[in-house]
Amino acid sequence: MNDSALISSELMAALQGFERVPLEDLLEGAQMDRVDRKFPFHISQVPQVLKALEGDYKIVKAAGSVISPYDSLYFDTADYLFFRKHHSGFLNRDKIRYRSYPRTHTTFLEVKRKSNKGRTAKSRILCADLNFPLKMERMEFLSENITNIDPKSLVPSVFIKYHRIAFIAEDGDERFSLDFNIRAKLDDKETDFGSAVILEVKQDHKFTSPIIARLRELRMGEASMSKYCLALTMLKPSLKSNRFKMALRRLEKIIHEENH
């Protein structure tokens, strides 16, 4: 499917002024330790957000396309320990997932750790598939990168798919991405995030960059918005999820906008 079939003509037009940079030209492993900041809003607002930023950022192009599908299979314990730790506000917490990039035909097993300093660090290994049970070398990787949990206790949890448009600052010190068409599945249940976009800014440290300044100018507030936790809240309502209610209400408000 070509890019123009995935987004509106207005959004496609808004992307035209940005210079393209091939994915293979970027440093491998860049920003694997960073500060993440998330801003959710309706997809119709993207052209307004991107206005006048063409000189500050380039769009990352993968396999000739600026829109890339992402597939993520998350792992958790049978009693959803990772979800519950996030819900309880643990400052050192992990997420484990297969992350697949269909455009480049690559898949990684990743450990994503949020520290008590508010930083996100990611470790990963290249994999040939999304197989489960996990192979020995993958179990060894997890044993080396997670603590206080036996990798053998992990089971597949939520499967999340979305599309991403990725940007990198001219100086390479900052990246941000637009995630949309977000869909999630758990067993035989499915849900989606409607026309919501999650703009995620990745910085070495918090600073007021052009994209942050633009979001503030438009009064678009930052939010704690984990795709995994929100999807699981919607797909498994029996789980305690009070901590995520505010984010869920914000998402529902964005979805409600598309019907008016």
Secondary structure, DSSP 8 states (H G I E B T S, - for coil): --GGGTS-HHHHHHHTTS-EEEGGGS-TTTTSEEEEEEEEEEGGGHHHHHTT-TTTEEEEEBTTBS-EEEEEEEEEETT-HHHHHHHTT-SSEEEEEEEEETTTTEEEEEEEEE-TTS-EEEEEEEES---SS--HHHHHHHHHH--SS-GGGEEEEEEEEEEEEEEEETTSSEEEEEEEEEEEEETTEEEE-TTEEEEEEEESS----HHHHHHHHTT-------HHHHHHHHH-TTS--GGGHHHHHHHHHHHHHTT-
